[in-house]
Amino acid sequence: MKSQKELMVIAVQDLIFCRQNIFDNIVNLALAGELSHLADAVDIGEKYEFTLNHFRGLKDNNVNALIQMCELIEGQIPVLMDENDIDITELNFNI
């Protein structure tokens, strides 16, 4: 049986993964909607890194709701890590 700390490490990793999935949905929704003009601006094989700031101020209510969800998760991760004495080195980012 895993200890409470081990379970919290897993929970934090899951939150990080969840936040990334939500962010991916923000990108996809924005590029299919308000930012559709950018979808053709990047060639196949090219990489571009978006941040939440790229999507702030969009009128799409769905994008804005997902931004709020990302921000909530981002705010809680360090709180949970601090409360459970989890060091960043304990997290596995290759999951």
C-alpha positions in Angstrom: 0.0 0.0 0.0 1.3 3.4 -0.9 1.8 6.1 1.7 -0.2 9.3 1.8 2.8 11.3 0.5 3.3 8.8 -2.4 -0.4 9.2 -3.3 -0.1 13.0 -3.2 2.9 12.9 -5.5 0.7 10.9 -7.9 -2.1 13.4 -7.5 0.2 16.4 -8.2 1.5 14.6 -11.3 -2.0 14.0 -12.4 -2.9 17.7 -11.9 0.1 18.7 -14.0 -1.0 16.2 -16.7 -4.6 17.5 -16.5 -3.5 21.1 -16.8 -1.5 20.3 -19.9 -4.5 18.5 -21.5 -6.7 21.5 -20.7 -4.1 23.8 -22.2 -4.0 21.7 -25.4 -7.7 22.1 -25.6 -7.4 25.9 -25.3 -4.9 25.9 -28.2 -7.1 23.7 -30.4 -10.3 25.7 -29.7 -8.6 29.0 -30.3 -7.0 27.9 -33.5 -10.3 26.5 -34.7 -12.1 29.7 -33.8 -10.9 33.2 -33.1 -7.3 32.5 -34.0 -8.0 30.4 -37.1 -5.8 32.8 -39.1 -2.8 31.6 -37.2 -3.4 27.9 -38.0 -2.1 28.4 -41.6 0.8 30.6 -40.5 2.8 27.7 -39.1 4.2 25.2 -41.6 3.9 21.4 -40.9 6.8 20.3 -38.8 7.3 23.8 -37.4 7.0 24.3 -33.6 5.5 27.2 -31.8 5.1 27.5 -28.1 2.0 29.1 -26.8 1.4 30.4 -23.3 -1.9 31.2 -21.6 -1.2 34.9 -22.3 -1.6 34.2 -26.0 -5.3 33.4 -25.3 -6.2 36.0 -22.7 -8.7 38.5 -24.0 -10.3 36.2 -26.6 -14.1 36.5 -26.7 -14.7 32.7 -26.7 -16.4 31.8 -23.5 -15.2 28.2 -23.7 -11.6 29.3 -24.0 -12.0 31.7 -21.1 -13.5 29.0 -18.9 -10.6 26.6 -19.7 -8.1 29.4 -19.0 -9.7 29.8 -15.5 -9.4 26.1 -15.0 -5.7 26.1 -15.9 -5.1 29.0 -13.5 -6.9 27.2 -10.7 -4.8 24.1 -11.2 -1.6 26.1 -11.5 -2.4 27.9 -8.2 -3.1 24.7 -6.3 -0.1 22.6 -7.4 2.4 24.6 -5.4 0.0 24.7 -2.4 -0.4 20.9 -2.4 3.4 20.5 -2.9 4.1 22.8 0.1 1.5 21.2 2.4 2.7 17.7 1.6 6.5 18.5 1.6 6.8 17.4 -2.0 10.0 18.5 -3.7 10.0 18.9 -7.5 12.6 16.2 -7.8 10.0 13.7 -6.6 7.8 14.3 -9.6 8.1 12.2 -12.7 7.5 14.4 -15.8 8.0 11.5 -18.2 4.5 9.9 -17.6 
